[in-house]
Amino acid sequence: MLSTLPISICKRTGCRLLPTGISSAIPRIIVGAQGRWLTNDKGRQIFDSLSGLWTCGAGHCRSEIQQAVAKQLGTLDYSPGFQYGHPLSFQLADKIAQHMPGDLNHVFFTGSGSESADTAVKMARAYWRISQPAKPNLSDAREVTTA
């Protein structure tokens, strides 16, 4: 059975998937999800209160999200945000900008939190390079100074 495979692997070789010290020697196995509920390998329902990866905050296995993703995958599965843009990206950016206060009217989409942080640093460096006479010193993340 698929749900017992991770346990037998962990017993035989140790858990190579999970970071050491975070979990027990035998991992908790999630085999499914629906809405806000996860299902473990014993059939127990567990409320998913985490907001994280992709659509989990909106609920798992929602048919309207599955249909929208399937439709988009049939047209275009990925387009790099720095070089290209899909028409729906522009429409969504326009909708978001309409709800922002003041002159906060630019939107840039990324795929993760780390990608967002990296892009923010690159944008800040580009801003200073293009529009400011002094160059920023971003070597210390705690303090940004001009050189």
Secondary structure, 3 states (H helix, E strand, C coil): CHHHHHHHHHHHHCCCCCCCCCCCCCCCCEEEEEECEEEECCCCEEECCCCCCCCHHHCECCHHHHHHHHHHHHHCCCCCCCCCCCHHHHHHHHHHHHCCCCCCCCCCCCCCHHHHHHHHHHHHHHHHHHHCCCCEECCCCCCCEEC
